[in-house]
Amino acid sequence: GNALFALHRYPEALQAFDEALEIMPTSYLTWHNRGSLLQDGLKDLKGAIASYDKALEINPNFFNAWRDRGFALNQLNQHQKAINSFQSALAINSNDYKSLVGKGIALASLNRGTEALATFDRATQLQPRDLFVWINRGAVAEKWGSRAQACESYQKASEINPTFPPAAQAIIRLGCK
């Protein structure tokens, strides 16, 4: 399934995951990979969540499934449920910066800007060289009128990748020094 997924042969990958689950229905990793395929390849978010739920039923300590479930819920605009999923992931692995990014996006979507910025700040501490952490932090700071924080974030993103258009455009748009 994973090889076919990587080749963008999504229907065949789904069939392969389903066949593997017929043989070993308690493989939480296969359920998780099936969810990833449904979410990222086939754009079936509800199906993805159902697969993540099955993985978590088998192994409730598999933080990756909690995190990816949170991202799928965010995509469905179920932001509070997404936050709960990200919190479950972080309770298992408090250093999972991707869960912090997802939680920050969900908090921002619920207009909880102060909490979102604090969450992105924690993510930048864990992963200071991740371009998307800084871009998301900048977008939240900009939305809540914190120009200085937004400029700082976009400039950090630009330091990581000087040719990344969203960072360069934001720096120009805000007139960052």
C-alpha positions in Angstrom: 0.0 0.0 0.0 2.7 2.5 0.9 4.6 1.9 -2.3 1.5 2.5 -4.4 0.6 5.5 -2.3 4.0 7.0 -3.0 3.4 6.4 -6.7 0.1 8.2 -6.5 -1.8 5.1 -7.4 -4.4 5.7 -4.8 -7.2 3.3 -5.7 -4.7 0.4 -5.9 -3.0 1.6 -2.6 -6.4 1.5 -0.9 -7.1 -2.0 -2.2 -3.6 -3.1 -0.9 -4.3 -1.6 2.6 -7.7 -3.3 2.7 -6.2 -6.6 1.7 -3.5 -6.3 4.4 -6.2 -5.5 7.0 -8.1 -8.6 6.0 -5.0 -10.6 6.9 -4.1 -8.5 10.0 -7.1 -6.4 11.1 -5.3 -5.3 14.3 -2.4 -3.5 12.5 -2.8 0.0 13.8 0.0 1.1 11.5 -1.9 -0.1 8.4 -5.1 1.6 9.7 -3.1 4.8 10.1 -1.5 4.5 6.7 -4.9 3.8 5.2 -6.2 7.0 6.9 -3.3 9.0 5.5 -4.1 7.7 2.0 -7.7 8.6 2.4 -6.9 12.1 3.7 -4.0 13.1 1.5 -4.5 11.0 -1.6 -8.2 10.5 -2.0 -9.4 13.5 -0.1 -11.9 11.4 1.9 -11.6 13.2 5.3 -14.5 11.3 7.0 -13.1 8.0 5.8 -9.6 9.1 7.0 -11.0 9.9 10.5 -12.7 6.5 10.6 -9.4 4.8 9.8 -7.5 6.9 12.4 -10.2 6.0 15.0 -9.7 2.4 14.2 -5.9 2.7 14.7 -6.5 4.5 18.0 -9.0 1.8 19.1 -6.1 -0.7 18.7 -3.3 1.6 20.0 -4.6 4.7 21.9 -1.0 5.7 22.5 -0.1 6.2 18.8 0.3 9.9 18.8 0.7 10.1 15.0 -2.9 8.9 14.6 -4.2 11.5 17.1 -2.2 14.2 15.2 -3.3 13.3 11.7 -6.9 12.9 13.0 -6.6 16.5 14.2 -5.5 17.7 10.8 -8.4 16.0 9.1 -10.8 17.5 11.6 -9.3 20.9 11.0 -9.9 20.4 7.3 -13.6 19.7 8.1 -13.7 22.9 10.1 -14.3 20.9 13.3 -11.7 23.0 15.1 -12.6 22.2 18.7 -12.5 18.4 18.0 -9.2 19.0 16.2 -7.8 20.7 19.3 -8.9 17.8 21.4 -7.1 15.4 19.0 -3.9 17.5 19.0 -4.1 17.6 22.9 -4.3 13.8 22.9 -1.2 13.6 20.7 0.7 16.1 22.9 -0.3 14.2 26.1 1.6 11.3 24.6 4.5 13.2 23.0 4.8 16.8 24.3 7.6 17.5 21.8 5.5 16.8 18.6 5.8 20.2 17.0 3.5 19.2 14.2 0.7 18.7 16.7 1.5 22.1 18.1 1.2 23.7 14.6 -2.1 21.9 14.0 -3.4 23.1 17.4 -2.2 26.6 16.6 -4.1 26.6 13.3 -7.2 25.3 15.0 -7.0 27.9 17.8 -6.6 30.7 15.3 -9.6 29.4 13.3 -11.6 29.8 16.5 -10.3 33.4 17.0 -8.2 32.4 20.0 -5.2 34.4 18.8 -3.3 34.7 22.1 -3.4 30.9 22.6 -2.5 30.3 19.0 0.6 32.5 19.2 1.7 30.8 22.4 1.3 27.5 20.8 3.3 28.5 17.7 6.0 30.0 20.1 6.3 26.5 21.7 6.5 24.9 18.2 9.3 27.4 17.2 11.3 26.4 20.3 11.0 22.7 19.4 11.7 23.2 15.6 13.3 26.6 15.0 14.3 25.7 11.4 10.8 24.8 10.2 9.6 27.3 7.6 5.9 26.5 8.0 6.0 27.0 11.8 7.2 30.6 11.2 4.8 31.3 8.3 1.8 30.1 10.4 3.0 32.1 13.4 3.4 35.2 11.2 -0.1 34.8 9.7 -1.7 34.5 13.2 0.3 37.5 14.5 -0.6 39.5 11.4 -4.3 38.6 11.7 -4.3 39.8 15.3 -2.6 43.1 14.5 0.8 42.2 16.0 2.9 43.7 13.2 6.2 43.3 15.0 5.6 39.6 15.8 4.4 39.0 12.2 7.5 40.7 10.7 9.8 38.7 13.1 8.1 35.5 12.0 8.2 36.2 8.3 11.9 37.3 8.5 12.8 34.0 10.3 11.0 32.1 7.5 12.9 34.2 4.9 16.2 33.3 6.7 15.4 29.7 6.4 14.5 29.9 2.7 15.2 33.3 1.1 13.3 32.3 -2.1 10.0 31.3 -0.3 7.5 33.7 -2.0 4.9 33.9 0.9 7.6 35.1 3.3 9.0 37.6 0.9 5.5 38.9 -0.1 4.5 39.3 3.6 7.7 41.2 4.4 7.0 43.6 1.5 3.3 43.9 2.3 3.9 44.8 6.0 6.9 46.9 5.2 9.1 45.0 7.6 12.6 46.4 8.2 
